């Protein structure tokens, strides 16, 4: 797989800390009872949920991200071995030019070998079309529209059909990476009559939400929606089958353009598996049983308890290998700041002290993982703010903070005046989380018990992954538990805390003009020193305002059929390098 669209999807973080020594523990070298698979057999990987959609404009789940990486290519893609972005469709890194003190120009040139499945070359006009499509009204592009709003203009070269220049607002060094981190789509397939060519990117970005789209844009949106999942990208795989909520199968193209590149083929354009089948198994226990029965070959993110079961099983030691690494996966609690009861920081600070993060980490991770004061790894000594204290589990302090926030404990409940309205607010909470995630269930039960001891009722609302995100985006919750999956490349936290992302990726509803301006400054920092200063201040802001509370950073654990070679646990999501997987077949 060419790794990596949305390696920085939703939020980004700093370089990794020493959370867990990277390595692999082989659970056995003896023979296995089942025969080895054939070279063309699909490698079967567990997914916890259905991708929901394979629309490259609407990548809303980790599974959809993985699928996009298989079907499409970006200008730049993630090299897991070097932990850097490398050129993919682009023949080299972009030429960076600063314009005045507020703009960046990035000039790319596409590889001459890059081809669509039709045999037509991938050209600058396809990149221009893709960026316009990401801003086009009437399409499900809310996330990408805001995420790439820093790209103000794109212009093809008049003399070279493979060259183009992107103009970005600001001068953040990360723009040289982020500007190439999205799937490029075919203009000929989606807009054969060139409807979008008469609109500039700036026109589409400025289109008022209250104004109906132009008839040409309406026609384009209808064609896009009609094609649905059927259009092919220029990535190494085709969608072979999708049985919703059961499995998704991809087969490698026999005539993929990157196979014709001269050796050595760049790592980001290598794709070893001939076929991949993702089995959708929400329940962790069922997934482990499927691995032990030989019904799946790779189980990402096994729990600590399941790892111990595998280590203690004689059969598993003969058939399964276990691989570990650190990660950027932060177990996080979020508060709905749009609720009147949770609109003030003191109340959120109080409730954050009812989570026993240390006890939960010990109970669920068996000594692995690490606490953190924010969304930066403690191992990143330059950017991590070690002057801050970890949020303690302290119900007495929580009670005192509630009183400072104006709450009074009366007749077995907490009340305070409702501000400019008559009556009282009552502190009663709903807590949403994925019901098939045992870690979240344990966190929820611990919080409910601690809150009950202070006469704060908490209603637990476990849900299915497919509907949970919709409920959170709609603001139908008081508190949620989720895992935020970050990366070490870009420091843009606006997607999860900026007011312009409320209802899309900012689930807490937090955001003020002042905080938005500060987050923009963090993302646009032009020197490492300035960036470090702002990131340390960001962690202070996050802890003081407490719209979300990081509990701890998880390790990565992967269990695999020992016939699968190339299993490399990585701290970057999804935790393994799918492009390196292949069958270890017996020699004749």
Number of C-alpha atoms within 10 A of each C-alpha: 27 27 29 29 27 24 27 21 25 21 21 26 23 24 20 19 19 15 22 18 11 17 14 17 12 17 23 18 12 11 11 17 10 9 8 15 15 10 14 13 15 21 23 23 24 24 24 23 24 24 24 16 17 21 20 25 21 18 24 20 19 19 21 20 23 22 26 28 28 28 24 23 30 26 28 30 30 24 20 22 11 9 15 13 23 24 24 26 29 22 18 15 19 23 12 17 13 15 14 9 9 12 17 23 23 20 20 25 23 22 21 14 14 24 19 19 15 10 11 11 20 23 25 22 22 18 28 24 23 21 24 23 27 26 26 26 24 18 19 18 19 19 21 19 21 17 20 17 15 17 23 17 20 24 17 21 16 9 7 11 15 22 20 22 20 23 21 24 18 23 23 22 17 16 24 22 20 23 19 27 23 28 27 24 26 23 21 15 16 19 18 11 11 13 16 21 13 9 12 15 23 15 14 18 19 11 15 11 9 6 8 12 17 12 10 13 20 16 15 23 21 14 14 19 13 10 12 12 13 12 15 17 23 27 29 28 27 21 19 13 12 15 11 13 17 14 20 22 20 22 20 21 17 10 11 18 19 21 16 11 14 8 7 7 12 15 21 23 24 17 24 16 22 21 20 23 22 25 26 21 21 21 14 19 14 11 24 23 12 18 22 19 13 17 16 22 24 30 23 20 23 19 23 18 13 16 18 11 13 21 19 12 11 12 16 21 19 18 25 26 24 26 25 23 25 26 29 30 24 26 21 19 25 23 25 23 23 16 15 13 20 20 17 16 17 21 23 27 24 22 27 28 23 24 25 19 24 16 12 17 21 13 14 18 16 14 11 18 23 24 20 24 23 28 28 30 27 23 16 16 14 17 23 23 23 14 9 14 10 16 22 15 18 16 20 12 16 23 20 13 20 22 18 13 17 13 22 17 17 10 8 9 16 21 21 19 14 13 10 6 8 8 11 13 16 18 21 16 18 15 21 26 25 22 18 19 19 15 19 22 19 14 22 24 13 18 20 21 16 21 21 13 10 17 17 20 18 21 14 19 16 18 16 14 19 15 10 19 20 13 15 22 17 13 19 16 22 22 25 25 23 18 17 18 23 26 24 20 18 22 24 23 20 26 22 23 25 25 21 19 21 19 18 21 25 21 30 28 26 24 21 13 10 9 17 18 13 18 22 17 18 24 23 22 21 15 11 12 11 13 20 18 15 19 25 20 15 21 19 17 15 17 22 13 17 24 27 26 27 27 28 23 29 26 26 30 25 23 28 25 25 26 20 20 14 16 23 21 26 25 28 25 23 21 24 25 20 23 22 17 21 22 22 15 13 8 4 3
